Amino acid sequence: MTVPLRPKALTTFLQTTMVAIPLGLLTVSTGLLAGCGKNVSASSPAPRPAMKVTVVRAESTNVPLTGEWVGTLDGYVNAQIQPQANGYLIRQDYREGSQVEKGQVLFEIDPRPFEAALEQAQGQLGQAQAQLALAQINVKRDTPLAEAHAIARSQLDNEIQQEAQAKASVESAEASVATANLNLGFTKVRSLITGVAGQATTQVGNLVNTQSVLTSVSQLNPIKVYFSISDSEYLALTKRVNGKGSNLLNGASELPLTLTLSNGEVFPYKGHVVFVDRQLNAQTGAIRIAAAFPNPGNVLRPGQFGRVRAETAILHNAVLVPQDAITEFQGQEQVYTVGKDNTVHTNNVTLGPQYGPGCVIASGLAGGSLVITDNLQKLREGAPVDPQLSNFQVAVASRQNQPAGR
């Protein structure tokens, strides 16, 4: 039998039922979420891919060490052109800045006074020759008379003495004529060397003397380059040449020099040492060296500057790496390498001299190591990497015949 519910009891029943249903559903949902979360935590995260890096092989090679010094160019021979006669300058026979030959007339001085002096000397020579002829006639005539006792012997002796005096007068007059001829020739001022003549320092019409400098002529092929090197560099160069049984000057052919011009271009011709100063400068601690370079076409001129480079030594089996591969941490240079398991290894290294795009590693790195050259800021010890081999060693090999500065 069904018992009818009262209104108040019906209301309580409905509230209880409506609350119970959501709570059940909530319980089921919570269980499902809990089960789902348990499945996610049980699976491992996906591994990060290894970072791609560029590597080069640090091969052992022979690296030439070079020294470089600032040099000043000068003529191989520089001649100041001065007259050997006094007078007025009447002509300039060369073009300033042009090539002149040995013996070429550059200037002319008024020759008239010297022509007059020559004529006077020639007249005095004629008088002396006439007196000599008379003395010779007297000696020739009186010699048999004196032998026949027709004249006194003393008379012949006087005539012989007069003949000798006349001969001396002739010789003196001939010397005067030669001097006058020479002075007349000095009125044509000639170049004593082949080279480039400079600007005239005296104008036509000026009175010049033997102290006047008319111009300068410089021999420019070959051309000299003067530079100074330190005591240690001088000893290194000498040791390099002495290894071939010579000193620095006599072994110049064994030490080719390279000249870099002020515009950065390398002069195409090699030079060699032609002068080493006799002593070291005590104030600067350097010794002066002069090198000669071929200069066809007189392209190089005195007063220019350049950088002279020479190989001072050769490092055998040196380890060379790119400069980009070197980092610094707390004052210590480091290089990152790739191990056999493709992980990063940090190497503390000591640097040697630079060589072109690379740098010599004095210690801390073995030859044949794979050195990382990029993404250095992202690398950590033991981190996995994907190495991509570069051809740095090929670029270095191509520079073996063209060593760069230190």
Sequence and secondary structure as in RCSB ss.txt:
>XXXX:A:sequence
MTVPLRPKALTTFLQTTMVAIPLGLLTVSTGLLAGCGKNVSASSPAPRPAMKVTVVRAESTNVPLTGEWVGTLDG
YVNAQIQPQANGYLIRQDYREGSQVEKGQVLFEIDPRPFEAALEQAQGQLGQAQAQLALAQINVKRDTPLAEAHA
IARSQLDNEIQQEAQAKASVESAEASVATANLNLGFTKVRSLITGVAGQATTQVGNLVNTQSVLTSVSQLNPIKV
YFSISDSEYLALTKRVNGKGSNLLNGASELPLTLTLSNGEVFPYKGHVVFVDRQLNAQTGAIRIAAAFPNPGNVL
RPGQFGRVRAETAILHNAVLVPQDAITEFQGQEQVYTVGKDNTVHTNNVTLGPQYGPGCVIASGLAGGSLVITDN
LQKLREGAPVDPQLSNFQVAVASRQNQPAGR
>XXXX:A:secstr
      HHHHHHHHHHHHHHHHHHHHHHHHHHHHHHHHHHHHS       EEEEEEEE EEEEEEEEEEEEEEEE
EEEEEE  SS EEEEEE S TTSEE TT EEEEE  HHHHHHHHHHHHHHHHHHHHHHHHHHHHHHHHHHHHTTS
S HHHHHHHHHHHHHHHHHHHHHHHHHHHHHHHHHTTEEE SS EEE   SS TT EE TT   EEEEEEEEEEE
EEEEEHHHHHHHHHHHHTTT  TTTTGGGS BEEEETTS B SS BEEEEE SS BTTTTEEEEEEEE  GGG S
 TT EEEEEEEEEEEEEEEEEEGGGEEEETTEEEEEEE TTSBEEEEE EEEEEETTEEEEEES  TTEEEE S 
GGG  TT BEEEEE  HHHHHHTTTTS    
